[in-house]
Amino acid sequence: MFAVGLFVVLLFVAVLITSMVLLTRKYIKRIIHEQDKFTQAKLEHQKSLLWNSVLVQEKERDRIASDLHDELISKLTVLTYALQTNNEKVKPVELLGDSIKIARRITHDLRPPMLEETTMEELVEDFILPLKNAYAINCFFSHQQHQALKTDVKLQLFRVIQEVVNNILKHAHASQIDIFLRVTNTFVALVIRDNGVGFDVAEKAKGLGLKNIEFRAQLLNARSRFKSEPNNGTTFQLLLNNRVW
């Protein structure tokens, strides 16, 4: 009887161990499967961001090419004609001045001038200055002394601000825009808020403009998000850890 009881106990222990092993293997397989799904979804998202970034860049190239052809080249063509024919109705000095302004605007769009020597505050103020006639724009800067941003970080951060503000101008129907920028030894925090019509973040998350903003935030290795509701304005938040700059 003792041998039978021992056998039953050993059999029970063996079944229990086998069950635990099978359950553990099943659990591990499920975890690996979930990780694979997450990794695949992340890769697909990265592909989508990259593709949208390419589309945005192509759109920007088309716009710059149009500016060069329709504005700059046309004015230079008229200037050349005026100089060749001595046409008194055309004023070469004015045409040349307009051409310089157009060229300066295009180069500023490509890369802000004196980027290395210019602070973020100066870049933002220069960008929003032409908008102040039509919008109530408030900027609040907090910059810890002797804390400077690297040039590439500064450029990407400035592009994010441009993208967000341009999205507000195109879609928000806002009258007020507030920009908060704080730079410390440990982080950079950016908040852009408007009083516009707002939007459903879940529905608009795949839009080209928002994808481009997210792509630039990833280039900075920063966390970003939009908080918005229909008819209740929009707030954009970005947090950048100091380890990347």
Salt bridges, closest charged atoms under 4 A:
GLU44 OE2 - LYS47 NZ 3.92
GLU58 OE2 - ARG61 NH1 2.82
GLU60 OE1 - ARG63 NH2 2.91
ASP67 OD2 - ARG63 NH1 3.26
ASP67 OD2 - ARG105 NH1 3.42
ASP70 OD1 - HIS69 ND1 2.90
GLU71 OE1 - ARG105 NH2 2.96
GLU94 OE2 - LYS91 NZ 3.89
ASP98 OD2 - LYS75 NZ 3.86
ASP109 OD2 - ARG63 NH1 3.37
GLU116 OE2 - ARG111 NH2 3.37
GLU125 OE1 - LYS132 NZ 3.52
ASP126 OD2 - HIS108 NE2 3.12
ASP178 OD2 - ARG193 NH2 3.61
GLU214 OE2 - HIS45 NE2 2.64
